[in-house]
Amino acid sequence: MNKAVDLKILIVEDSLSDSVDLQMKLETLSIQNVTTASTYSDGLKEIIEGHYNLVFLDLFLDGEDKGIELAETLTQIKVPFIVTTSFEDESYMERLIPFTPVAYLKKPVDTLALRFRIRTQGEKELYSPSQYFFYQKGKQYIRILIEDIRNVEGEGNYVTIYTDKENILLRHSLKALKARFPAGQFIQIHRNWLIRLQDIEKYDNEINQVQIGDQVFPVGRTYQSNLISELKANRC
């Protein structure tokens, strides 16, 4: 598999001509999975919700240097990014140093430099977007690592996510949240419960209960056959 070709890329650029130019150059590298955003707010939304492997970031958006703020967000959520700019101002480069961009490229982006950076990034083990998601708390976007989640309880349009550190209440359906999890890690055993499959210590088929540590979870009749199938698939 060519990792570079499979990269999911976001271009945050307020100049249509520069955006199109970069897209065309990426196409010459056989990269098709490219999304664009032309404003700070659209860029922030895509960064938070889009789960990208690499972001091309213009420093000046909406007439201001708001790209610096997006660089900080990208660093916090561990998404690699390349700065593209028409300016060669050392003061901006100094401000970007704490956020460790992959590269700082002058527009229009040189094709050879682009090819090198894309190939280098594609060969790295990128932070898997399927292993985390974000929830909004006031004006903050907070990351939850899937590996930290122990189980999830649903009630109507709300879910409680249980981790070792804290319990998080979200306005979300259990079905919609389940779709965000990587396949095979969690299993629904009841209309109100998602549990981590590997944490199951015992399942009692007579009383329809699963035991995980000191906790006991009910197993709904409609979920019983799927649970047994998963357990059989993992038996010795």
Residue, then its C-alpha position, 0 to 999 in steps of 0.5 A: m500500500n502506498k501510504a502517501v497516496d492514502l493520506k487524507i489531506l485538508i487544505v486551509e487556504d483563503s486564496l482560491s488560486d493557491s488552493v487550486d494550484l496545490q490541489m492540482k499538484l497533489e493530484t499529480l502525486s495520485i492523492q485524491n482524498v483532499t478537502t478544502a476550507s477557505t476561512y478560519s471557522d471552516g478550517l477549525k470545524e474540519i480540523i476538529e471533525g474531519h480526522y485528517n492525516l495532514v493539513f496544509l495551513d495558510l497563516f493568513l485567514d480572514g485578513e488576520d494571522k489566524g493560522i497561528e491559532l489553528a497551528e496550536t489546535l493541530t499541535q494539541i490534537k497531534v495532527p501534522f501540518i505544513v505551513t504555506t505562506s507568501f510571506e518570509d517573515e522570521s517573526y512568524m516562523e519564530r511563533l510557529i516553532p513551539f507547534t513544530p510544523v512538518a515544513y514551512l513552504k513558500k507559495p506557490v508551493d514547489t512541486l519537488a519540495l511538495r513531493f518530498r514532504i508528502r512522501t516523507q509524511g506518508e512513510k511515517e506511522l501517522y496518528s490513527p484518526s480512528q483512535y480518538f474523537f472530540y467533544q465540545k465543552g463550552k468553547q473547548y474541544i476535548r479529545i477522548l482516546i478510544e483506548d481510555i474508554r471502558n464502557v458507555e451507557g446510553e439513555g435516550n439522547y444522552v450517553t455517559i462515557y466511563t473512563d478510568k479518569e472521569n465520566i463524561l456526559l454527552r448529548h449523543s445517541l448510543k447508536a451514533l457513538k458506536a459508529r465512531f468506534p473501530a470495528g471489533q473493540f466494543i460490543q453492544i450487549h443491551r439497548n443501554w450498554l456498550i462494553r469493551l469486548q476484551d474486558i469481558e471476564k465471564y458471561d453467564n448464559e443462564i441469567n444473561q449477565v456479563q461480568i467485568g471486574d466487580q461490575v455486572f452488566p445485563v445482556g438484552r435478548t436481542y443482543q445475546s446471539n451476537l455476543i455468543s458469536e463473538l465469544k465463540a470466535n475468540r475461544c480456544 
